[in-house]
Amino acid sequence: MEPATTAEKSLGNSHHFRFHAPHVHLSSVFGDDWFGTKAEGFARFFGTPTFLIAQTIIVAIWIVLNVANFTQFDVYPFILLNLAFSLQAAYAAPLILLAQTRQADRDKVHTDADARHREELAQAHLERQELATKQSAQILSLLEQNTKLTELTRELSERIKALADEIREKVVA
């Protein structure tokens, strides 16, 4: 049996994320510092049910307090509330874009690594097919040799039988 190929060795000796390892050191477009990480965390939080429910409750309380005249800090048409929404939108949109960009960068790197992994698997498969083809050819060659040897053995056995019969006839006669 032939020694294992490079692809077979690498498939057997490492984990399936080995193509991702070279990209671990790469930082995203906005960096992996505390700001980038926190900004991405906030952007992810903006889309959660917890955030939406909490914001709805806060806005409802805000409106009820001002409409029911419990307080007069933001009377109708709720200009301060609109300003708060504008400020939130001004920060939320870039943070969401930042999170999407960072995720797109990670997805691209993982897609590239997965493609290289599939290519290596395909190469290893081709090598195994070539090896199987060689082994099949060797088996066919050995079968042909075995058939020839069997035929030769049969011919020699017939020749020996004929000679033995000839010797017996001469000895008996």
N, C-alpha and C positions, 0 to 999 in steps of 0.2 A: 504494500500500500504506500502511496506517495505521501510525502510530508504535507501538512496543512498549509494552505495558501495564506497570504497576508490577510485577506478579507475574512477567511474562516477563523484565523487567530483573533482578529479584532472583534469579531462577533461573539466569540466565546469568552473573551477576557475582559469586557468592559460593559458598562450599563448603557441603556438606550438613550440617555441624555448626553452622551459624550460629544455630540455635535453642538450642544448648547454651551458647553464649558468655555470655548474660546470667546464667547460673547459676554460672559459674566462681568468682565472688567469694563465693558462699554457703558458709559452713562447715557441717559436719555437726553433729548434736546434741551430740556430745562434743568438737567442735573438731577442727581440723587441726593442732594443736600436736604436739610430739614425743611426748607421752603417748598421744594418740589414735592416732597413726600406729604407734607401737611396740606398743601394746596390740592393734591390729588385726593387726599382723604376727605377734605371738605367737599370737593366736587362730587365725589361718590355719595357723600351724605345727603346732598341736595336732592337726590333722586329716590330717597328711601321713604317708605310710608311714615316712619317716625317723624321725619322733617315736615312732610306735608300735613300730617295731622296736627303737629305742634304749631305750625304756622297758621293753620286754619283756626285753631283755638285762640291763639294770641290775637289774630285779626278780629275774630268775633267778639272777644272780650273788649278790645280796643273800641270797636264800633258801639257796642252796647253801653259801655261806660260814657261815651261822648253823646250818644243819642238820648240816653235816659237822664242826662244832666247830673250824673254822679261826679263828673269832672269836666272841665272845659279846656283841657290842654290841646285838643285837636277837634274843633267843631266841624260840622258839615261844611264843605265838601272834602274833609279829611286830607288836607294838603300835606301834613306831616306824615301821614300813612303812605300817601303817594310818593313822598320823598324817600321814605324808608324802602318802599318797593323798588324805586329807581336805583337807590344805592345797592340794594341786594342784587338787582339785575346787572348792574355795572360790574360787580365782582363775580357773580355767578357765571356769567357767560365766558369770561376769560379762563376761569378755573375749570369749567367743563371742557373747554377747548384744550386746555393744558392736559387734563386727564385723558382726553381722547388721543391727543398726540403721543403722549407717553405710552398708552396702550397700543397704539398703532405701531410704534417703534418696537415694542416687545413682540407683538404679533409678527412683524416682518422678520425679526431675527429668528423666532421660533419656526416660522414657515421655511426660511432658508435652511435651518438646521434639519428640519424634517425632510426636506427635499434631498439634502446630502445623505441622510440616513437611508431614504428609499433607494437612492442611486447605489449606495454601498450594498444594500440587500440585493438589488437586482444583479450587481456584479458578482456577488457571492453565489447567487443562484445560477448565473451563467457558468461560473467556474465549476460548480457542482454538476451541472449538466454535461460540461465537457469531460469531467472526470468519469461520470457515468457512461458516457459514450465510449471513452477509451476502454473502460473496464468491460463494456459489452463487446467491443471489438476483440479484446483479449480473450474473453470467454468463448466467442465464436471461433477464434483461431485455435484455442485449446480443444474445442469440440471437434474441429476438423482434423487436428493432429490425432486426437483419440480415435476418431473414425478410421483414419488411415492405419494407425497402429492395430486396431481391432481387425481390419481387413487383412493386414500383413500377417497377424497372428493366425487368422483363419486359414490363409493360404499356406503358411508354414505348417500348421496342424494337418492340413490336407496332404501336404507333401510328405510329412513325417508318416502319416497313416499309409500313404501309398508306398513309401520305402519299407515300412514295417511289414506290409502285406507282401511286398516283393521278396523281402528276406525270409518270411515265413514260408512262402511257396518254394523257395530254393532249399530251405532247410528240410522241409517236409518231403520234397521230391527227392 
